[in-house]
C-alpha cells in the first residue's frame, strides 16, 4: 500500500525571507510588520506572496502593491525571487530525503511530496514519522500543514484544505471519502475550470465523482478527470525524487521488464558491485542505500537500508537490500532500477585494517546488527548504558549497539529489579508511618503478605531538571522498599513522600518492579 | 557405583542411536547436585533451552536472573530479544552480565522475536541468544534447535508469564526449566538475605525431571545450593533417586 505525505508551506516565500534575514522580534511585544513579496507585471507591481500577518489584513496574492499598501502602513515589501524560493525548496526536500524517505520531491511552489511507503518502521509508526516531520519543519520557523494519504492527490488536497493545526492522517482506503468532502478547487485545477464547474453547480468533489464523465470531459478537457483519477489512485502519479549531486549511484535499464525476486536480487548484486567500486575510489563507505524500482506503468517504489558502520562490502550491502525485495510489487514489470548511496561516510582507519584486527575485536557483529536494524528499525536495537539520574527509570540510556563500549556500570551496592514496570502502578498498602515497610499490599487484585523487607532507599527529585521546576512540585521524594512476600516473591515498592511531611508527597504507594 | 557406569554406557548408546553428539560441550552450573543430573555434566551449549517463570512477575524476574547468570559465565556478546521494554539492565549487571555485552532487540511480537532469534543464531561467536515469547510451536522450536546446533550458539527461549499447570507442547529444546521465587532464610535483622529459587528441570533429553532449592546468582552469575536443602521434601526425593 502506497502512502504519500504532502507538506504544505502556506507562507514559504515570506517565511524563507524572514528566516534568511533572521530578525527576531526585539522582545515579542513589538509587532512585526506584515511582509509581502512583489513581482513586476505589465509595468506595475503585484503581490506574489504574503505572510500570515498580511493575509490577516486581507492582502492576497495578485493584488497590486499599491492597493496592498493601502491596507497596512508599515508593510514590508521585498522583491520576489522565485528561483531562490525553488532552490530553497529543493534544499528542504534534500533534507527530508536524508531523514524520512528515499523518495522526496519539491512540490512547487510551496510544498513537498514524500512517498513514505515502507518507511514508517524507522519511526515505529507512521503517526510518529509525520509528527516528527511536522515538529522539525515548524522548528525551522516555517508555517506548515501536513497530510498523509494513499494517493499524492488526496494528501495534497487535504494538506491545503483541512487547516487542522497538526498532521492529518487519512487512513488507508479512506481517501475516496476524504476527497468527497473537499471543494473542487482542491483537485489542483486551473481557476477557469473551477469557475466553470461552480457555475454548473458543482461545489464538492463527491458531486464530481457521481456525475457521468462524457459531457464534463467535452466541456472542460481531459485534465479534470486526470486530476480526479490521480487523487483517487486510478492512474499513477509518480514522485520524481531529488538527490544531492555527486553521490555514488548506479542504474540498469532492461529491454524485458523484470518480474521475479531472483532477477531483482541479481540486479541488486550488480548495482551493489558498481557502488562498491565508486566507494573504493573515494575511500568511503555507505551508511545508507536507496534502491528505486521504476515500473512499466509509471509507478515507482523504493527500498532503503542502513548500516551501523560505513560499508563497501558489496555482498553485505546486496544482502541487506535483498531482504527487503519482498516489499516491492512489480506489477507488470520493472524496467529501470537505480541504486544510490544516499549517505556516505569516510571509512575509519580501523575498518581498512586487515583480518588481524577483526579477529582481535571478536566476532564482527555489524552484519547481524544491520540485518536486525533494517528489519525492526534502528531504535529497536540498543545497548543499555548508565545515565546519571536520581530516578531509576531515567538511569539508563540506549546506546547504539556498535558504539564503543564505555565500560561504565551502575552502582553495584544498590539493589535494582530485573523486571521494571514502564510506569509505576498504584497499590493498596498496609504500613505504619513514617518509616516502616509495608506489611501487606494488594496489586492487580491479588493480596501479598510481606514477610521481610529492606529499606527505605530515599530518592529525591531532580531539582536541577526543567530549570528547577521539579523543586517546587510536591512529589519529590520516593522511599523505596524491597519486600519479600511469604511466597518468596521480591517486589520493589515505593511511597511518594517522606511519610511525615505531606508537602513531600501524597503518601501513596506504588509498585515499580520485581527482583530475582 | 557399578549401576552408575552401566547407566552412563546405556545413555551414551542411546545418544548415539538418537544421533546427538555424545561429547557436546557443556556449561556446568558449578553446583554438583544439578550438574550430575545433566547429560555431559552441565547445560549443553549450541543447543536450545527453554526457561519459564510464572504469571507472577517475581517468578519471571527470578527466571531473568537465572538466565543472566548462565550467560554471565559464557564468552561473547549476548542478544536479548524482547517483546516490550521491561528488562532492567542494572540488574543483569548485578548478576555478572556486563551491560556492554548485551544487545537488546525489541522485536515487538512473538513471531518477530523468533525471526530475530533465528537471524542471531546464524552468527557463530555469540555467547547466547535469549528470546522472550509467550507461545511458540514445535516447528519453531525445531528450527531454533537446528540453527543453534549449526552455529554453536546457545539459544534460550524464555516463556514469559507461563502458567505452570499448562502442559507445554512438544518441543525440540534440550532442556526445559521453570524458576520460581522461594522464601529466603530470615537473617534475624530487618534486611533481606540472598534470594532463593525453586529451580525445576521439567524435561531433559537423556535424564529425569528434578527440582532443587538454590540460592540466587552472586555477582559472578553463580548459583549456590541452599544449606537448608536437606529439610526440603524435594531434596528428599532427590536423595532417594540418587541412592
Contacts between the chains, C-beta under 8 A, distances in Angstrom:
chain1	res1	chain2	res2	distance
A	362	B	76	6.8
A	362	B	77	7.3
A	362	B	125	6.8
A	363	B	76	6.9
A	363	B	77	7.0
A	363	B	123	6.6
A	363	B	124	7.1
A	363	B	125	3.0
A	363	B	126	6.8
A	365	B	77	6.3
A	365	B	103	7.6
A	365	B	123	7.4
A	367	B	123	7.6
A	368	B	79	7.8
A	368	B	119	6.8
A	368	B	120	6.4
A	368	B	122	7.9
A	368	B	123	4.8
A	369	B	103	7.3
A	371	B	119	5.7
A	372	B	105	5.7
A	372	B	116	6.0
A	372	B	119	6.1
A	372	B	120	7.6
A	375	B	115	7.2
A	375	B	116	7.6
A	375	B	119	7.6
A	376	B	105	6.6
A	376	B	106	7.0
A	376	B	107	5.7
A	376	B	108	7.1
A	376	B	112	6.7
A	376	B	116	6.9
A	380	B	105	6.4
A	380	B	106	4.2
A	380	B	107	7.0
A	380	B	108	7.4
A	381	B	103	6.6
A	381	B	104	7.2
A	381	B	105	5.6
A	381	B	106	7.6
A	382	B	103	7.3
A	382	B	104	5.4
A	383	B	99	6.4
A	383	B	100	6.5
A	383	B	102	6.6
A	383	B	103	5.8
A	383	B	104	7.1
A	384	B	89	3.4
A	384	B	99	5.0
A	384	B	102	7.1
A	384	B	104	6.7
A	385	B	99	6.3
A	385	B	100	7.8
A	386	B	90	7.8
A	386	B	99	7.7
A	392	B	88	7.9
A	392	B	90	7.9
A	395	B	90	7.0
A	396	B	88	7.8
A	396	B	89	5.7
A	396	B	90	7.0
A	398	B	104	7.9
A	401	B	103	4.6
A	405	B	100	3.7
A	406	B	100	7.2
A	407	B	100	6.3
A	409	B	93	5.4
A	409	B	98	7.0
A	409	B	99	6.7
A	410	B	89	8.0
A	410	B	90	4.1
A	410	B	93	6.0
A	412	B	93	7.2
A	412	B	94	6.3
A	412	B	219	7.0
A	414	B	90	7.8
A	415	B	94	7.5
A	416	B	88	6.1
A	416	B	90	4.1
A	416	B	91	4.9
A	416	B	94	6.6
A	417	B	61	6.4
A	417	B	88	5.7
A	417	B	91	6.0
A	418	B	61	4.6
A	418	B	64	4.3
A	418	B	65	5.3
A	418	B	68	7.3
A	418	B	87	7.1
A	418	B	88	5.9
A	418	B	91	3.7
A	418	B	92	7.0
A	418	B	95	8.0
A	419	B	57	5.8
A	419	B	60	6.0
A	419	B	61	4.5
A	419	B	64	6.2
A	419	B	86	5.3
A	419	B	87	6.9
A	419	B	88	6.6
A	420	B	86	5.8
A	420	B	87	8.0
A	420	B	88	4.1
A	421	B	86	6.8
A	422	B	84	7.7
A	422	B	85	6.7
A	422	B	86	6.4
A	437	B	190	7.9
A	451	B	183	6.5
A	451	B	186	7.7
A	452	B	184	7.4
A	452	B	186	6.1
A	452	B	187	8.0
A	452	B	190	7.4
A	452	B	191	7.8
A	452	B	192	5.7
A	453	B	190	6.9
A	453	B	192	7.2
A	454	B	190	7.5
A	454	B	191	5.3
A	454	B	192	4.7
A	482	B	192	6.1
A	484	B	183	7.1
A	484	B	184	6.3
A	484	B	192	5.7
A	485	B	58	7.5
A	486	B	183	6.8
A	487	B	56	8.0
A	487	B	181	6.9
A	487	B	183	7.0
A	488	B	58	7.6
A	488	B	180	7.5
A	488	B	181	4.1
A	488	B	182	4.3
A	488	B	183	4.2
A	488	B	184	6.8
A	488	B	195	7.9
A	488	B	196	6.7
A	489	B	56	5.8
A	489	B	57	7.7
A	489	B	58	3.0
A	489	B	59	6.9
A	489	B	181	4.6
A	490	B	58	5.6
A	490	B	61	7.2
A	490	B	181	6.3
A	490	B	192	7.3
A	490	B	195	6.2
A	491	B	57	7.5
A	491	B	58	6.2
A	513	B	57	7.8
A	513	B	61	7.5
A	513	B	88	6.6
A	514	B	57	4.2
A	514	B	58	4.4
A	514	B	60	7.2
A	514	B	61	3.8
A	515	B	58	7.1
A	515	B	61	5.7
A	515	B	91	7.3
A	515	B	195	6.9
A	516	B	61	5.2
A	516	B	62	4.5
A	516	B	64	6.6
A	516	B	65	3.4
A	516	B	66	7.4
A	516	B	91	7.1
A	516	B	95	7.4
A	516	B	181	7.6
A	516	B	195	5.6
A	516	B	197	7.5
A	516	B	216	5.3
A	516	B	217	7.2
